């Protein structure tokens, strides 16, 4: 079943965000210089430069991969690493909500 409301939210990066900074402050990742430079660059896959530019299609998805560790026990001899993916196509007030975060793995590490 298609979810038109969710699909509309995923268009945030292309349509809805303010493309300018407010009071000299960056308001979103899409206002950053790196993103703006990518808009003018052709996509590179391996050794091949493709015909289209980064984020030129409304269906393009901007994802962020993050990781962090924590010690589940008091003695810090073992740690656990959580691997998360954030969908930056969603508006900022939604992208970090629990239902929109993808947990792609947890890894334990210890002696």
N, CA, C and O atoms as a MOPAC input file, in Angstrom:
PM7 MOZYME 1SCF
protein

 N      0.84600 1    -1.18100 1     0.00000 1
 C      0.00000 1     0.00000 1     0.00000 1
 C      0.89300 1     1.24500 1     0.00000 1
 O      1.86800 1     1.31100 1     0.74800 1
 N      0.56800 1     2.19900 1    -0.81200 1
 C      1.33800 1     3.42800 1    -0.90100 1
 C      0.95100 1     4.37600 1     0.22500 1
 O     -0.21200 1     4.43600 1     0.62200 1
 N      1.92400 1     5.11100 1     0.73300 1
 C      1.67400 1     6.09100 1     1.78000 1
 C      2.05600 1     7.45400 1     1.22100 1
 O      3.22000 1     7.85200 1     1.28400 1
 N      1.07900 1     8.16900 1     0.67500 1
 C      1.33900 1     9.45300 1     0.02300 1
 C      1.85100 1    10.49800 1     1.00100 1
 O      2.68900 1    11.32100 1     0.63300 1
 N      1.37000 1    10.48600 1     2.23100 1
 C      1.82000 1    11.47200 1     3.22200 1
 C      3.30400 1    11.26700 1     3.52600 1
 O      4.06000 1    12.23600 1     3.59100 1
 N      3.72500 1    10.02000 1     3.71200 1
 C      5.12900 1     9.73700 1     4.00100 1
 C      5.99900 1    10.08200 1     2.79900 1
 O      7.09800 1    10.61600 1     2.95300 1
 N      5.50500 1     9.77600 1     1.60000 1
 C      6.25000 1    10.10800 1     0.38600 1
 C      6.44500 1    11.61600 1     0.26900 1
 O      7.49300 1    12.07300 1    -0.18700 1
 N      5.45400 1    12.37900 1     0.67300 1
 C      5.57400 1    13.84200 1     0.65600 1
 C      6.64100 1    14.30400 1     1.63500 1
 O      7.41700 1    15.20600 1     1.32100 1
 N      6.69200 1    13.69600 1     2.82100 1
 C      7.71700 1    14.05100 1     3.80500 1
 C      9.11700 1    13.75300 1     3.27200 1
 O     10.06700 1    14.47600 1     3.57400 1
 N      9.24300 1    12.69500 1     2.48400 1
 C     10.54800 1    12.32700 1     1.93500 1
 C     11.04300 1    13.30800 1     0.87900 1
 O     12.20400 1    13.24300 1     0.47500 1
 N     10.18700 1    14.20800 1     0.43000 1
 C     10.58100 1    15.22100 1    -0.54600 1
 C     11.17400 1    16.45900 1     0.12300 1
 O     11.51200 1    17.42600 1    -0.56000 1
 N     11.30200 1    16.43800 1     1.43500 1
 C     11.79700 1    17.59400 1     2.19000 1
 C     13.09000 1    18.14400 1     1.61200 1
 O     13.21900 1    19.35600 1     1.44100 1
 N     14.04200 1    17.28500 1     1.30900 1
 C     15.35100 1    17.75700 1     0.83300 1
 C     15.24200 1    18.48900 1    -0.49100 1
 O     16.05100 1    19.37100 1    -0.78000 1
 N     14.25600 1    18.13700 1    -1.29700 1
 C     14.14300 1    18.73400 1    -2.61800 1
 C     13.20600 1    19.93900 1    -2.65400 1
 O     13.40900 1    20.85700 1    -3.44900 1
 N     12.19200 1    19.94500 1    -1.80800 1
 C     11.14900 1    20.95500 1    -1.94200 1
 C     10.98500 1    21.89500 1    -0.75700 1
 O     10.87200 1    23.10800 1    -0.93200 1
 N     10.97300 1    21.33800 1     0.44700 1
 C     10.41700 1    22.07000 1     1.56900 1
 C     11.40400 1    22.82900 1     2.43400 1
 O     11.00200 1    23.77200 1     3.11600 1
 N     12.66100 1    22.46700 1     2.43800 1
 C     13.57200 1    23.12500 1     3.37700 1
 C     14.00300 1    24.49400 1     2.85400 1
 O     14.08100 1    24.73400 1     1.65000 1
 N     14.27300 1    25.35500 1     3.78500 1
 C     14.78500 1    26.67900 1     3.42500 1
 C     16.21600 1    26.51900 1     2.94400 1
 O     17.03600 1    25.90200 1     3.62500 1
 N     16.51800 1    27.06300 1     1.79300 1
 C     17.84900 1    26.89000 1     1.21500 1
 C     18.81000 1    27.99100 1     1.63200 1
 O     19.90500 1    28.09500 1     1.08000 1
 N     18.42600 1    28.80200 1     2.58400 1
 C     19.30900 1    29.86800 1     3.04600 1
 C     19.51000 1    29.74500 1     4.55100 1
 O     18.70700 1    29.12900 1     5.25200 1
 N     20.57300 1    30.32900 1     5.02500 1
 C     20.85400 1    30.36100 1     6.45200 1
 C     20.08500 1    31.52000 1     7.08000 1
 O     19.79700 1    32.52000 1     6.42400 1
 N     19.76200 1    31.36800 1     8.34800 1
 C     19.07100 1    32.42000 1     9.06700 1
 C     20.01100 1    33.01500 1    10.09700 1
 O     20.56900 1    32.29300 1    10.92400 1
 N     20.18900 1    34.32400 1    10.05200 1
 C     21.07800 1    35.03400 1    10.98600 1
 C     22.49100 1    34.46000 1    10.97300 1
 O     23.15600 1    34.42800 1    12.00800 1
 N     22.95100 1    34.00800 1     9.81000 1
 C     24.30000 1    33.48100 1     9.69600 1
 C     24.47900 1    32.08400 1    10.26700 1
 O     25.60100 1    31.58100 1    10.31800 1
 N     23.39200 1    31.44600 1    10.70000 1
 C     23.47400 1    30.10400 1    11.29100 1
 C     22.94400 1    29.06700 1    10.30700 1
 O     21.95500 1    29.30300 1     9.61200 1
 N     23.60300 1    27.93000 1    10.25600 1
 C     23.13700 1    26.82500 1     9.43300 1
 C     21.93100 1    26.20500 1    10.11600 1
 O     21.99400 1    25.83200 1    11.28800 1
 N     20.83800 1    26.09700 1     9.38400 1
 C     19.60400 1    25.59400 1     9.96600 1
 C     19.40300 1    24.10000 1     9.71000 1
 O     18.63600 1    23.44900 1    10.41900 1
 N     20.08800 1    23.55300 1     8.70000 1
 C     19.90300 1    22.14700 1     8.36300 1
 C     21.10800 1    21.66500 1     7.56200 1
 O     21.88600 1    22.47300 1     7.05400 1
 N     21.25900 1    20.36900 1     7.45000 1
 C     22.36800 1    19.79000 1     6.69900 1
 C     22.34300 1    20.23300 1     5.23900 1
 O     23.39300 1    20.33200 1     4.60300 1
 N     21.15800 1    20.49800 1     4.70500 1
 C     21.03600 1    20.89900 1     3.30600 1
 C     21.45900 1    22.34200 1     3.07300 1
 O     21.50800 1    22.79000 1     1.92700 1
 N     21.76200 1    23.06800 1     4.12200 1
 C     22.30200 1    24.41400 1     3.99600 1
 C     23.82800 1    24.41600 1     4.03500 1
 O     24.45100 1    25.45800 1     3.82700 1
 N     24.42100 1    23.28300 1     4.29300 1
 C     25.87700 1    23.20100 1     4.43200 1
 C     26.57400 1    23.28400 1     3.08200 1
 O     26.00200 1    22.92500 1     2.05200 1
 N     27.79000 1    23.75000 1     3.09600 1
 C     28.57600 1    23.94200 1     1.88700 1
 C     28.79800 1    22.63200 1     1.13700 1
 O     28.69700 1    22.60300 1    -0.08900 1
 N     29.09800 1    21.54600 1     1.85500 1
 C     29.37300 1    20.27000 1     1.20500 1
 C     28.18000 1    19.81000 1     0.36500 1
 O     28.35100 1    19.37100 1    -0.77200 1
 N     26.97700 1    19.91100 1     0.92400 1
 C     25.77600 1    19.52800 1     0.17300 1
 C     25.62000 1    20.41100 1    -1.06200 1
 O     25.34200 1    19.91300 1    -2.15200 1
 N     25.79600 1    21.70400 1    -0.89400 1
 C     25.63600 1    22.62400 1    -2.02400 1
 C     26.67000 1    22.34900 1    -3.12000 1
 O     26.35700 1    22.47300 1    -4.30500 1
 N     27.88600 1    21.98200 1    -2.74200 1
 C     28.89900 1    21.63800 1    -3.74000 1
 C     28.53100 1    20.35100 1    -4.47700 1
 O     28.75500 1    20.23600 1    -5.68200 1
 N     27.96500 1    19.38300 1    -3.75000 1
 C     27.56600 1    18.12100 1    -4.38400 1
 C     26.48100 1    18.34000 1    -5.43800 1
 O     26.43000 1    17.61300 1    -6.43000 1
 N     25.62400 1    19.32400 1    -5.23300 1
 C     24.55500 1    19.57900 1    -6.19800 1
 C     25.10400 1    19.86300 1    -7.59400 1
 O     24.43900 1    19.57300 1    -8.58900 1
 N     26.29500 1    20.41900 1    -7.67700 1
 C     26.90200 1    20.73600 1    -8.96700 1
 C     27.82200 1    19.66100 1    -9.50200 1
 O     28.35800 1    19.80200 1   -10.60100 1
 N     28.01900 1    18.58300 1    -8.74600 1
 C     28.94300 1    17.51900 1    -9.14700 1
 C     28.19300 1    16.35300 1    -9.78100 1
 O     27.07700 1    16.02200 1    -9.37900 1
 N     28.81500 1    15.74500 1   -10.76500 1
 C     28.25200 1    14.53000 1   -11.35200 1
 C     28.54900 1    13.34300 1   -10.43900 1
 O     29.60100 1    13.28500 1    -9.80300 1
 N     27.61800 1    12.40600 1   -10.38200 1
 C     27.74900 1    11.22600 1    -9.52500 1
 C     28.90300 1    10.36700 1   -10.00700 1
 O     29.06700 1    10.12600 1   -11.20300 1
 N     29.70300 1     9.91000 1    -9.04600 1
 C     30.81400 1     9.01400 1    -9.34300 1
 C     30.51100 1     7.66100 1    -8.70000 1
 O     30.24800 1     7.57600 1    -7.50000 1
 N     30.55300 1     6.59900 1    -9.52300 1
 C     30.35300 1     5.23100 1    -9.04900 1
 C     31.56700 1     4.41800 1    -9.46600 1
 O     31.75100 1     4.11500 1   -10.64500 1
 N     32.39500 1     4.06700 1    -8.48400 1
 C     33.64100 1     3.38300 1    -8.80500 1
 C     34.56400 1     4.32900 1    -9.54600 1
 O     34.89000 1     5.40500 1    -9.04600 1
 N     34.98800 1     3.93000 1   -10.74300 1
 C     35.85400 1     4.77000 1   -11.57400 1
 C     35.07000 1     5.54700 1   -12.63200 1
 O     35.65800 1     6.25400 1   -13.45100 1
 N     33.76200 1     5.41500 1   -12.61300 1
 C     32.94600 1     6.00100 1   -13.67000 1
 C     32.19800 1     7.24500 1   -13.18700 1
 O     31.58300 1     7.23900 1   -12.12100 1
 N     32.26000 1     8.30000 1   -13.98200 1
 C     31.50700 1     9.53500 1   -13.71100 1
 C     30.21300 1     9.45200 1   -14.52000 1
 O     30.24700 1     9.37300 1   -15.74800 1
 N     29.07100 1     9.47000 1   -13.82500 1
 C     27.77700 1     9.31000 1   -14.47600 1
 C     27.24000 1    10.64700 1   -14.98700 1
 O     27.79100 1    11.70200 1   -14.67500 1
 N     26.17400 1    10.59700 1   -15.76500 1
 C     25.63900 1    11.79100 1   -16.42200 1
 C     24.85700 1    12.70300 1   -15.48500 1
 O     24.78100 1    13.90700 1   -15.73100 1
 N     24.27600 1    12.16300 1   -14.41900 1
 C     23.43300 1    12.99100 1   -13.55800 1
 C     24.20900 1    13.51900 1   -12.34700 1
 O     25.26300 1    12.99200 1   -11.99100 1
 N     23.66600 1    14.57200 1   -11.72300 1
 C     24.29000 1    15.21200 1   -10.57000 1
 C     23.72900 1    14.65600 1    -9.26800 1
 O     22.61600 1    14.13200 1    -9.23500 1
 N     24.50400 1    14.77400 1    -8.20300 1
 C     24.04300 1    14.36400 1    -6.87600 1
 C     22.76700 1    15.11400 1    -6.51100 1
 O     22.66500 1    16.32100 1    -6.73100 1
 N     21.81400 1    14.40700 1    -5.96400 1
 C     20.55100 1    14.96600 1    -5.46100 1
 C     19.78500 1    15.75300 1    -6.51900 1
 O     19.06000 1    16.69000 1    -6.18400 1
 N     19.93600 1    15.38300 1    -7.79300 1
 C     19.22300 1    16.07400 1    -8.85900 1
 C     17.82100 1    15.50400 1    -9.07300 1
 O     16.98400 1    16.14500 1    -9.71000 1
 N     17.56100 1    14.32400 1    -8.55500 1
 C     16.26200 1    13.67500 1    -8.70900 1
 C     15.50100 1    13.75500 1    -7.38700 1
 O     16.09200 1    13.57100 1    -6.32300 1
 N     14.22300 1    14.02100 1    -7.44300 1
 C     13.41400 1    14.10800 1    -6.22600 1
 C     13.34400 1    12.76600 1    -5.48800 1
 O     12.96900 1    12.72100 1    -4.31700 1
 N     13.70200 1    11.68300 1    -6.16900 1
 C     13.68100 1    10.36100 1    -5.53400 1
 C     15.00400 1    10.01900 1    -4.85000 1
 O     15.10200 1     8.98100 1    -4.19500 1
 N     16.01900 1    10.86800 1    -4.98700 1
 C     17.29700 1    10.62500 1    -4.31700 1
 C     17.10600 1    10.65100 1    -2.81000 1
 O     16.29600 1    11.42300 1    -2.29600 1
 N     17.84500 1     9.81400 1    -2.10500 1
 C     17.71400 1     9.72300 1    -0.65100 1
 C     19.06600 1    10.03800 1    -0.01100 1
 O     20.09500 1     9.48200 1    -0.39400 1
 N     19.04200 1    10.93500 1     0.96300 1
 C     20.24500 1    11.30500 1     1.72000 1
 C     20.20300 1    10.56600 1     3.05300 1
 O     19.33000 1    10.81600 1     3.88400 1
 N     21.14400 1     9.66500 1     3.24900 1
 C     21.22400 1     8.88300 1     4.48600 1
 C     22.50300 1     9.21400 1     5.23000 1
 O     23.50700 1     9.60100 1     4.63300 1
 N     22.45000 1     9.05600 1     6.53700 1
 C     23.62700 1     9.24800 1     7.38200 1
 C     23.83300 1     7.98000 1     8.19200 1
 O     22.90100 1     7.46900 1     8.81300 1
 N     25.05300 1     7.48000 1     8.18200 1
 C     25.40600 1     6.30200 1     8.98100 1
 C     26.18000 1     6.76700 1    10.20300 1
 O     27.17200 1     7.48400 1    10.07100 1
 N     25.74500 1     6.37200 1    11.37500 1
 C     26.41700 1     6.76500 1    12.60700 1
 C     26.63500 1     5.54600 1    13.49000 1
 O     25.94600 1     4.53300 1    13.37100 1
 N     27.59900 1     5.67300 1    14.36500 1
 C     27.86600 1     4.61200 1    15.32200 1
 C     28.28200 1     5.22700 1    16.64700 1
 O     28.84700 1     6.32000 1    16.69100 1
 N     28.00100 1     4.52800 1    17.69800 1
 C     28.39200 1     4.99300 1    19.02700 1
 C     28.53600 1     3.77000 1    19.91200 1
 O     27.90700 1     2.74000 1    19.67100 1
 N     29.35700 1     3.88700 1    20.92600 1
 C     29.55000 1     2.76000 1    21.83600 1
 C     29.10400 1     3.13100 1    23.23800 1
 O     29.03700 1     4.30400 1    23.60500 1
 N     28.80500 1     2.10900 1    24.00100 1
 C     28.47200 1     2.29000 1    25.40900 1
 C     28.89000 1     1.03000 1    26.15200 1
 O     29.03900 1    -0.03800 1    25.55900 1
 N     29.07200 1     1.17100 1    27.43100 1
 C     29.44000 1     0.03900 1    28.28100 1
 C     28.19300 1    -0.43100 1    29.01600 1
 O     27.67800 1     0.27700 1    29.88100 1
 N     27.70400 1    -1.62200 1    28.67800 1
 C     26.47200 1    -2.09000 1    29.31100 1
 C     26.65200 1    -2.52600 1    30.77000 1
 O     25.67600 1    -2.68700 1    31.50300 1
 N     27.90600 1    -2.71300 1    31.17900 1
 C     28.16300 1    -3.14200 1    32.55200 1
 C     29.08200 1    -2.14800 1    33.24000 1
 O     29.77900 1    -1.38800 1    32.56700 1
 N     29.09800 1    -2.13800 1    34.55500 1
 C     29.82200 1    -1.13200 1    35.33500 1
 C     31.33200 1    -1.14200 1    35.12700 1
 O     31.95300 1    -0.08300 1    35.22000 1
 N     31.93300 1    -2.25900 1    34.85700 1
 C     33.39900 1    -2.33500 1    34.82800 1
 C     34.02900 1    -1.92600 1    33.49500 1
 O     35.25500 1    -1.96500 1    33.38800 1
 N     33.28600 1    -1.54800 1    32.50600 1
 C     33.78600 1    -1.04100 1    31.23300 1
 C     34.72300 1    -1.99800 1    30.49200 1
 O     35.45000 1    -1.56200 1    29.60000 1
 N     34.72600 1    -3.28300 1    30.83500 1
 C     35.59200 1    -4.22500 1    30.13900 1
 C     34.97800 1    -4.66000 1    28.81100 1
 O     35.68400 1    -5.14200 1    27.92500 1
 N     33.69200 1    -4.49400 1    28.67800 1
 C     33.00700 1    -4.84000 1    27.44300 1
 C     32.21300 1    -3.63200 1    26.96500 1
 O     31.64500 1    -2.88200 1    27.75900 1
 N     32.19100 1    -3.46800 1    25.66300 1
 C     31.40300 1    -2.37400 1    25.09600 1
 C     30.44900 1    -2.93500 1    24.04600 1
 O     30.65400 1    -4.02500 1    23.51200 1
 N     29.43000 1    -2.18200 1    23.77200 1
 C     28.49000 1    -2.51000 1    22.70600 1
 C     28.45400 1    -1.32000 1    21.75200 1
 O     28.45000 1    -0.16400 1    22.17600 1
 N     28.42700 1    -1.62100 1    20.47600 1
 C     28.38300 1    -0.58000 1    19.44400 1
 C     27.03900 1    -0.67700 1    18.73600 1
 O     26.62600 1    -1.75300 1    18.30600 1
 N     26.37100 1     0.44900 1    18.62300 1
 C     25.10600 1     0.49900 1    17.89800 1
 C     25.35500 1     1.18200 1    16.55400 1
 O     26.07700 1     2.17700 1    16.47800 1
 N     24.76200 1     0.64800 1    15.51100 1
 C     24.93500 1     1.15100 1    14.15500 1
 C     23.58700 1     1.67900 1    13.67800 1
 O     22.62700 1     0.91800 1    13.55700 1
 N     23.51300 1     2.98000 1    13.40900 1
 C     22.25100 1     3.62900 1    13.06700 1
 C     22.32100 1     4.31900 1    11.71300 1
 O     23.38200 1     4.77300 1    11.28700 1
 N     21.18100 1     4.39000 1    11.04700 1
 C     21.04300 1     5.12900 1     9.80000 1
 C     19.91600 1     6.13800 1     9.98200 1
 O     18.81600 1     5.78600 1    10.40800 1
 N     20.20200 1     7.39700 1     9.65400 1
 C     19.20800 1     8.46700 1     9.71200 1
 C     18.84200 1     8.85500 1     8.28400 1
 O     19.70900 1     8.94400 1     7.41500 1
 N     17.57200 1     9.08200 1     8.05400 1
 C     17.07300 1     9.47400 1     6.73900 1
 C     16.92100 1    10.98700 1     6.71700 1
 O     15.98000 1    11.53000 1     7.29400 1
 N     17.84900 1    11.66700 1     6.05000 1
 C     17.83800 1    13.12000 1     5.99800 1
 C     16.80800 1    13.66900 1     5.01300 1
 O     16.64100 1    14.88600 1     4.92200 1
 N     16.12000 1    12.81100 1     4.28100 1
 C     15.04500 1    13.29700 1     3.42400 1
 C     13.84300 1    13.75700 1     4.24400 1
 O     13.01800 1    14.53300 1     3.76100 1
 N     13.74700 1    13.28800 1     5.46200 1
 C     12.65200 1    13.70000 1     6.33600 1
 C     12.94500 1    15.06500 1     6.94100 1
 O     14.11200 1    15.42200 1     7.10200 1
 N     11.91700 1    15.83700 1     7.27900 1
 C     12.13500 1    17.12000 1     7.95200 1
 C     12.85800 1    16.92000 1     9.28200 1
 O     12.72900 1    15.85800 1     9.89200 1
 N     13.61600 1    17.91600 1     9.74500 1
 C     14.40100 1    17.77600 1    10.97700 1
 C     13.59100 1    17.35600 1    12.20000 1
 O     14.10000 1    16.62500 1    13.05000 1
 N     12.35700 1    17.79700 1    12.30300 1
 C     11.55800 1    17.44100 1    13.47700 1
 C     11.07100 1    15.99700 1    13.44100 1
 O     10.48500 1    15.52100 1    14.41400 1
 N     11.30500 1    15.28900 1    12.32700 1
 C     10.87700 1    13.89600 1    12.20300 1
 C     12.02500 1    12.90900 1    12.03000 1
 O     11.88400 1    11.73900 1    12.38500 1
 N     13.15700 1    13.35400 1    11.49300 1
 C     14.19900 1    12.39900 1    11.10300 1
 C     14.85300 1    11.67300 1    12.26900 1
 O     15.40000 1    10.58600 1    12.08200 1
 N     14.80900 1    12.24800 1    13.47000 1
 C     15.43900 1    11.60300 1    14.61500 1
 C     14.43200 1    10.97500 1    15.56600 1
 O     14.79400 1    10.57800 1    16.67400 1
 N     13.18200 1    10.88100 1    15.15300 1
 C     12.17800 1    10.18700 1    15.96000 1
 C     12.41900 1     8.69300 1    15.86500 1
 O     12.88100 1     8.19500 1    14.83800 1
 N     12.10800 1     7.98500 1    16.92700 1
 C     12.41300 1     6.56000 1    17.01700 1
 C     11.85700 1     5.76000 1    15.83500 1
 O     12.53200 1     4.85700 1    15.34200 1
 N     10.65900 1     6.06500 1    15.37800 1
 C     10.06300 1     5.31300 1    14.27200 1
 C     10.78800 1     5.52900 1    12.94300 1
 O     10.62200 1     4.73700 1    12.01500 1
 N     11.57700 1     6.57800 1    12.84200 1
 C     12.26300 1     6.90200 1    11.59100 1
 C     13.74800 1     6.57200 1    11.59800 1
 O     14.43100 1     6.79800 1    10.59800 1
 N     14.25900 1     6.04600 1    12.69700 1
 C     15.67100 1     5.67400 1    12.78900 1
 C     15.81500 1     4.19300 1    12.45000 1
 O     15.07100 1     3.35700 1    12.96100 1
 N     16.76500 1     3.88000 1    11.59300 1
 C     17.02000 1     2.49600 1    11.22700 1
 C     18.20500 1     1.96600 1    12.01800 1
 O     19.32200 1     2.45800 1    11.86700 1
 N     17.97300 1     0.98100 1    12.84600 1
 C     19.06200 1     0.31800 1    13.55800 1
 C     19.50000 1    -0.85100 1    12.69500 1
 O     18.75700 1    -1.81700 1    12.52600 1
 N     20.71400 1    -0.76500 1    12.14300 1
 C     21.18100 1    -1.80700 1    11.23600 1
 C     22.07200 1    -2.83100 1    11.91400 1
 O     22.48800 1    -3.80800 1    11.29100 1
 N     22.36800 1    -2.61000 1    13.19700 1
 C     23.15700 1    -3.60700 1    13.89900 1
 C     23.64700 1    -3.13100 1    15.25900 1
 O     23.69700 1    -1.94000 1    15.56500 1
 N     24.00600 1    -4.13600 1    16.05900 1
 C     24.63100 1    -3.90300 1    17.36500 1
 C     25.76900 1    -4.92000 1    17.45400 1
 O     25.58700 1    -6.10600 1    17.18000 1
 N     26.93000 1    -4.43400 1    17.83800 1
 C     28.10200 1    -5.31900 1    17.93000 1
 C     28.69100 1    -5.20900 1    19.32700 1
 O     28.90700 1    -4.11100 1    19.84100 1
 N     28.94100 1    -6.33700 1    19.91900 1
 C     29.61300 1    -6.36900 1    21.21800 1
 C     31.10600 1    -6.52900 1    21.04800 1
 O     31.56800 1    -7.17000 1    20.10400 1
 N     31.86700 1    -5.94000 1    21.97200 1
 C     33.32400 1    -6.04600 1    21.91600 1
 C     33.83700 1    -6.15900 1    23.34400 1
 O     33.41900 1    -5.40600 1    24.22300 1
 N     34.71400 1    -7.07300 1    23.56400 1
 C     35.24000 1    -7.23300 1    24.90300 1
 C     36.48200 1    -8.09300 1    24.92800 1
 O     37.01000 1    -8.48300 1    23.88700 1
 N     36.94200 1    -8.38200 1    26.12900 1
 C     38.18500 1    -9.15100 1    26.25900 1
 C     38.08000 1   -10.56200 1    25.77100 1
 O     39.05700 1   -11.30900 1    25.82700 1

